[in-house]
Amino acid sequence: MLGIAHHIPRLVLEDAPAARPNRALIEVLEYACPEQLTISFRGVPLLEVMNSDFLEALCSTDMSHLKNLKLELHLTVYDCEL
């Protein structure tokens, strides 16, 4: 997908699951193999994050090389019901 020939040690992503193809996050993490990963979900309802490939990406991709994970969730008014 990306044509990355080497690992990316530090990866910072701002994700919007509804605005990208399904499984895109999984593919990015498989190619990049980051040691440090920051994922920010700004203005994205928590339910959308949980229904995306986010958890599958962290569980199915070989994340043994990951030493640091920073997750930024910016809760929205839609999250009040959760």
DSSP file (Angstrom, degrees, kcal/mol; ACC not computed):
  #  RESIDUE AA STRUCTURE BP1 BP2  ACC     N-H-->O    O-->H-N    N-H-->O    O-->H-N    TCO  KAPPA ALPHA  PHI   PSI    X-CA   Y-CA   Z-CA
    1    1 A M              0   0    0      0, 0.0    27,-0.1     0, 0.0    23,-0.0   0.000 360.0 360.0 360.0 -53.7    0.0    0.0    0.0
    2    2 A L        -     0   0    0     25,-0.1    26,-0.0     2,-0.1    25,-0.0   0.734 360.0-135.8 -95.2 -24.4    2.6    2.6    1.1
    3    3 A G        +     0   0    0      1,-0.2     2,-0.4     2,-0.0     0, 0.0   0.807  39.4 168.8  72.0  29.2    5.7    1.2   -0.5
    4    4 A I        -     0   0    0      1,-0.1    -1,-0.2     4,-0.0    -2,-0.1  -0.641  20.4-169.2 -78.6 126.3    7.7    1.9    2.7
    5    5 A A        +     0   0    0     -2,-0.4     2,-0.3     2,-0.1    -1,-0.1   0.597  67.8  27.9 -93.0 -12.7   11.1    0.1    2.5
    6    6 A H  S    S-     0   0    0      0, 0.0     2,-0.1     0, 0.0    -1,-0.0  -0.925  90.6 -86.1-143.5 166.8   12.1    0.6    6.1
    7    7 A H        -     0   0    0     -2,-0.3    26,-0.2    26,-0.1    25,-0.2  -0.360  28.6-135.8 -74.0 153.5   10.6    1.0    9.5
    8    8 A I        -     0   0    0     24,-2.7    27,-0.2     1,-0.1    28,-0.2  -0.943  13.3-161.4-109.1 108.4    9.4    4.4   10.9
    9    9 A P  S    S+     0   0    0      0, 0.0    27,-2.5     0, 0.0    26,-2.0   0.867  78.1  32.0 -62.6 -38.8   10.6    4.6   14.5
   10   10 A R  E    S-a   36   0A   0     25,-0.2     2,-0.5    24,-0.2    27,-0.2  -0.973  71.0-178.8-126.1 120.1    8.3    7.4   15.6
   11   11 A L  E     -a   37   0A   0     25,-2.8    27,-2.5    -2,-0.5     2,-0.5  -0.973   7.9-172.0-124.5 127.3    4.8    7.7   14.0
   12   12 A V  E     -a   38   0A   0     -2,-0.5     2,-0.4    25,-0.2    27,-0.2  -0.979  14.3-179.9-119.2 120.4    2.3   10.4   14.8
   13   13 A L  E     -a   39   0A   0     25,-3.3    27,-2.5    -2,-0.5     2,-0.6  -0.940  25.5-157.6-123.3 141.2   -1.2   10.0   13.3
   14   14 A E  E     -a   40   0A   0     -2,-0.4     2,-0.3    25,-0.2    27,-0.2  -0.976  31.7-160.7-110.7 114.4   -4.4   12.0   13.4
   15   15 A D        +     0   0    0     25,-2.6    27,-0.3    -2,-0.6    29,-0.1  -0.748  29.6 176.8-107.4 142.7   -7.1    9.5   12.5
   16   16 A A    >   -     0   0    0     -2,-0.3     3,-2.3    25,-0.1     4,-0.2  -0.780  14.4-165.8-135.7  89.1  -10.6    9.8   11.3
   17   17 A P  G >  S+     0   0    0      0, 0.0     3,-1.2     0, 0.0     7,-0.1   0.796  85.3  54.1 -51.3 -37.3  -11.9    6.3   10.8
   18   18 A A  G 3  S+     0   0    0      1,-0.2     4,-0.1     4,-0.0    26,-0.0   0.695 105.3  55.9 -72.0 -16.6  -15.0    7.3    8.7
   19   19 A A  G <  S+     0   0    0     -3,-2.3    -1,-0.2     2,-0.1     0, 0.0   0.303 105.4  55.1 -99.0   8.7  -12.8    9.3    6.3
   20   20 A R  S <  S-     0   0    0     -3,-1.2     3,-0.1    -4,-0.2     5,-0.0  -0.909  93.5 -83.0-137.1 163.7  -10.5    6.4    5.3
   21   21 A P    >   -     0   0    0      0, 0.0     3,-1.6     0, 0.0     4,-0.3  -0.326  55.2 -95.3 -64.5 148.5  -10.7    2.9    3.9
   22   22 A N  T 3  S+     0   0    0      1,-0.2    30,-0.0     2,-0.1    -4,-0.0  -0.376 110.7  18.7 -60.8 142.2  -11.4    0.1    6.3
   23   23 A R  T 3> S+     0   0    0     -3,-0.1     4,-2.0     1,-0.1    -1,-0.2   0.465  86.6 122.0  73.4   5.0   -8.2   -1.7    7.5
   24   24 A A  H <> S+     0   0    0     -3,-1.6     4,-2.4     1,-0.2     5,-0.2   0.904  72.8  51.5 -63.7 -40.6   -6.0    1.3    6.5
   25   25 A L  H  > S+     0   0    0     -4,-0.3     4,-2.4     1,-0.2     5,-0.2   0.907 108.0  52.5 -63.2 -40.8   -4.7    1.7   10.0
   26   26 A I  H  > S+     0   0    0      1,-0.2     4,-2.1     2,-0.2    -1,-0.2   0.932 111.0  46.9 -58.5 -46.9   -3.8   -2.0   10.2
   27   27 A E  H  X S+     0   0    0     -4,-2.0     4,-2.0     2,-0.2     5,-0.2   0.895 110.6  51.8 -65.1 -41.1   -1.8   -1.7    6.9
   28   28 A V  H  X S+     0   0    0     -4,-2.4     4,-2.8     1,-0.2     5,-0.3   0.935 112.0  46.0 -61.5 -46.2    0.0    1.5    8.0
   29   29 A L  H  X S+     0   0    0     -4,-2.4     4,-2.2     1,-0.2    -1,-0.2   0.856 110.0  54.2 -68.0 -34.2    1.1   -0.1   11.2
   30   30 A E  H  < S+     0   0    0     -4,-2.1    -1,-0.2    -5,-0.2    -2,-0.2   0.906 116.0  38.6 -64.3 -40.7    2.2   -3.3    9.5
   31   31 A Y  H  < S+     0   0    0     -4,-2.0    -2,-0.2    -5,-0.2    -1,-0.2   0.905 121.3  42.2 -75.4 -42.6    4.4   -1.3    7.1
   32   32 A A  H  < S-     0   0    0     -4,-2.8   -24,-2.7    -5,-0.2    -3,-0.2   0.853  76.5-166.6 -78.1 -35.5    5.8    1.3    9.5
   33   33 A C     <  -     0   0    0     -4,-2.2    -3,-0.1    -5,-0.3    -4,-0.1   0.924  21.7-162.0  46.8  55.8    6.4   -1.0   12.6
   34   34 A P        -     0   0    0      0, 0.0   -24,-0.2     0, 0.0     3,-0.1  -0.302  28.6-158.4 -71.1 150.6    6.8    2.1   14.9
   35   35 A E  S    S+     0   0    0    -26,-2.0    32,-2.9     1,-0.3    33,-1.9   0.733  91.1  36.9 -89.7 -31.1    8.5    1.9   18.2
   36   36 A Q  E    S-ab  10  68A   0    -27,-2.5   -25,-2.8   -28,-0.2     2,-0.4  -0.991  75.8-177.6-123.5 126.6    6.7    5.1   19.3
   37   37 A L  E     -ab  11  69A   0     31,-2.6    33,-2.9    -2,-0.4     2,-0.5  -0.986  11.0-176.8-131.6 127.2    3.1    5.6   18.2
   38   38 A T  E     -ab  12  70A   0    -27,-2.5   -25,-3.3    -2,-0.4     2,-0.5  -0.991   7.0-177.0-119.4 124.8    0.8    8.5   18.8
   39   39 A I  E     -ab  13  71A   0     31,-2.5    33,-2.8    -2,-0.5     2,-0.5  -0.988   4.4-167.8-123.6 126.1   -2.7    8.3   17.5
   40   40 A S  E     -ab  14  72A   0    -27,-2.5   -25,-2.6    -2,-0.5     2,-0.6  -0.947  10.2-167.5-115.8 130.7   -5.1   11.3   17.9
   41   41 A F  E     - b   0  73A   0     31,-2.9    33,-1.8    -2,-0.5     2,-0.5  -0.850  17.5-176.9-114.8  91.4   -8.8   11.1   17.3
   42   42 A R        -     0   0    0     -2,-0.6    33,-0.1   -27,-0.3    -2,-0.0  -0.790  68.7  -5.7 -95.9 127.0  -10.0   14.7   17.3
   43   43 A G  S    S+     0   0    0     -2,-0.5    -1,-0.2    31,-0.4    32,-0.1   0.693  99.4 128.2  68.8  18.5  -13.7   15.3   16.9
   44   44 A V        -     0   0    0     -3,-0.5    -1,-0.2    30,-0.3    30,-0.2  -0.928  64.7-116.7-109.2 123.6  -14.4   11.6   16.4
   45   45 A P    >>  -     0   0    0      0, 0.0     4,-1.7     0, 0.0     3,-0.7  -0.289  21.9-124.3 -57.1 141.2  -17.1   10.0   18.6
   46   46 A L  H 3> S+     0   0    0      1,-0.3     4,-2.6     2,-0.2     5,-0.2   0.857 110.9  58.3 -56.9 -37.9  -15.7    7.3   20.8
   47   47 A L  H 3> S+     0   0    0      1,-0.2     4,-1.7     2,-0.2    -1,-0.3   0.871 104.0  51.9 -61.4 -36.6  -18.1    4.8   19.5
   48   48 A E  H <4 S+     0   0    0     -3,-0.7     4,-0.5     2,-0.2    -1,-0.2   0.897 110.0  49.1 -65.9 -40.0  -16.7    5.4   16.0
   49   49 A V  H ><>S+     0   0    0     -4,-1.7     3,-1.1     1,-0.2     5,-0.5   0.938 112.3  47.6 -62.7 -46.8  -13.2    4.8   17.2
   50   50 A M  H 3<5S+     0   0    0     -4,-2.6    -1,-0.2     1,-0.3    -2,-0.2   0.780 112.2  49.8 -68.7 -26.6  -14.2    1.6   19.0
   51   51 A N  T 3<5S+     0   0    0     -4,-1.7    -1,-0.3    -5,-0.2    -2,-0.2   0.467 100.7  82.4 -89.3  -2.3  -16.1    0.4   15.9
   52   52 A S  T < 5S-     0   0    0     -3,-1.1     3,-0.4    -4,-0.5     4,-0.3  -0.108 102.3 -90.5 -86.9-169.7  -13.1    1.1   13.6
   53   53 A D  T  >5S+     0   0    0      1,-0.2     4,-2.7     2,-0.1     5,-0.2   0.280  95.1 106.8 -85.6  10.8  -10.1   -1.1   13.0
   54   54 A F  H  ><S+     0   0    0     -5,-0.5     4,-1.8     2,-0.2    -1,-0.2   0.948  82.2  38.5 -57.4 -56.2   -8.2    0.6   15.8
   55   55 A L  H  > S+     0   0    0     -3,-0.4     4,-1.8    -6,-0.3    -1,-0.2   0.894 116.7  52.1 -65.0 -38.9   -8.4   -2.3   18.4
   56   56 A E  H  >>S+     0   0    0     -4,-0.3     4,-3.6     1,-0.2     5,-0.5   0.891 107.0  54.2 -62.7 -38.6   -7.8   -4.9   15.7
   57   57 A A  H  X5S+     0   0    0     -4,-2.7     4,-1.2     1,-0.2    -1,-0.2   0.905 110.9  44.7 -62.5 -41.6   -4.7   -2.9   14.5
   58   58 A L  H  <5S+     0   0    0     -4,-1.8     5,-0.2    -5,-0.2    -1,-0.2   0.803 122.6  37.5 -73.1 -28.0   -3.2   -3.0   18.0
   59   59 A C  H  <5S+     0   0    0     -4,-1.8    -2,-0.2    -5,-0.2    -3,-0.2   0.842 121.4  38.8 -91.9 -37.3   -4.1   -6.7   18.5
   60   60 A S  H  <5S+     0   0    0     -4,-3.6     2,-0.2    -5,-0.2    -3,-0.2   0.807  99.5  78.7 -89.8 -29.8   -3.5   -8.2   15.0
   61   61 A T  S  <<S-     0   0    0     -4,-1.2     2,-1.3    -5,-0.5   -31,-0.0  -0.526  97.5-102.5 -76.2 145.5   -0.4   -6.4   13.9
   62   62 A D        +     0   0    0     -2,-0.2     3,-0.4     1,-0.2    -1,-0.1  -0.554  51.0 168.1 -68.4  98.0    2.9   -7.6   15.4
   63   63 A M    >   +     0   0    0     -2,-1.3     3,-1.5    -5,-0.2    -1,-0.2   0.134  38.5 112.2-101.2  19.1    3.2   -4.8   18.0
   64   64 A S  T 3  S+     0   0    0      1,-0.3    -1,-0.2     3,-0.0    -2,-0.1   0.760  76.3  56.2 -64.1 -23.6    6.1   -6.4   20.0
   65   65 A H  T 3  S+     0   0    0     -3,-0.4     2,-0.4   -31,-0.1    -1,-0.3   0.613  82.3 107.4 -81.2 -13.3    8.4   -3.6   18.7
   66   66 A L    <   +     0   0    0     -3,-1.5   -31,-0.2     1,-0.2   -30,-0.2  -0.539  35.3 166.3 -73.9 121.4    6.1   -0.9   20.2
   67   67 A K        +     0   0    0    -32,-2.9     2,-0.4    -2,-0.4   -31,-0.2   0.653  65.4  31.7-105.8 -23.4    7.7    0.6   23.3
   68   68 A N  E     -b   36   0A   0    -33,-1.9   -31,-2.6     2,-0.0     2,-0.5  -0.986  58.5-177.0-143.8 126.8    5.5    3.7   23.7
   69   69 A L  E     -b   37   0A   0     -2,-0.4     2,-0.5   -33,-0.2   -31,-0.2  -0.988   1.9-174.9-126.1 123.3    1.8    4.3   22.8
   70   70 A K  E     -b   38   0A   0    -33,-2.9   -31,-2.5    -2,-0.5     2,-0.5  -0.979   6.3-170.3-117.7 122.9    0.1    7.7   23.3
   71   71 A L  E     -b   39   0A   0     -2,-0.5     2,-0.6   -33,-0.2   -31,-0.2  -0.956   4.1-165.9-117.4 124.4   -3.6    7.8   22.6
   72   72 A E  E     -b   40   0A   0    -33,-2.8   -31,-2.9    -2,-0.5     2,-0.5  -0.941   6.8-178.7-113.4 115.1   -5.5   11.1   22.4
   73   73 A L  E     -b   41   0A   0     -2,-0.6     2,-0.8   -33,-0.2   -31,-0.1  -0.962  10.5-163.8-113.1 121.1   -9.3   10.9   22.6
   74   74 A H        -     0   0    0    -33,-1.8   -31,-0.4    -2,-0.5   -30,-0.3  -0.867  23.2-139.3-104.3  98.5  -11.1   14.2   22.3
   75   75 A L        -     0   0    0     -2,-0.8     2,-0.2   -32,-0.1   -32,-0.1  -0.218  17.4-155.8 -63.2 146.9  -14.6   13.3   23.6
   76   76 A T    >   -     0   0    0    -32,-0.1     3,-1.7   -34,-0.0     4,-0.2  -0.621  35.3 -96.1-115.5 174.5  -17.5   14.9   21.7
   77   77 A V  G >  S+     0   0    0      1,-0.3     3,-1.2    -2,-0.2     4,-0.2   0.768 121.6  65.8 -62.6 -24.3  -21.1   15.7   22.7
   78   78 A Y  G >  S+     0   0    0      1,-0.2     3,-0.5     2,-0.1    -1,-0.3   0.649  91.0  64.3 -71.8 -14.7  -22.1   12.3   21.1
   79   79 A D  G X  S+     0   0    0     -3,-1.7     3,-1.3     1,-0.2    -1,-0.2   0.522  75.5  88.6 -86.8  -5.7  -20.1   10.5   23.8
   80   80 A C  G <  S+     0   0    0     -3,-1.2    -1,-0.2     1,-0.3    -2,-0.1   0.790  84.2  55.9 -62.7 -28.2  -22.3   11.7   26.7
   81   81 A E  G <         0   0    0     -3,-0.5    -1,-0.3     1,-0.2    -2,-0.1   0.625 360.0 360.0 -80.1 -13.6  -24.6    8.7   26.3
   82   82 A L    <         0   0    0     -3,-1.3    -1,-0.2    -4,-0.1    -2,-0.1   0.489 360.0 360.0 -76.2 360.0  -21.8    6.1   26.7
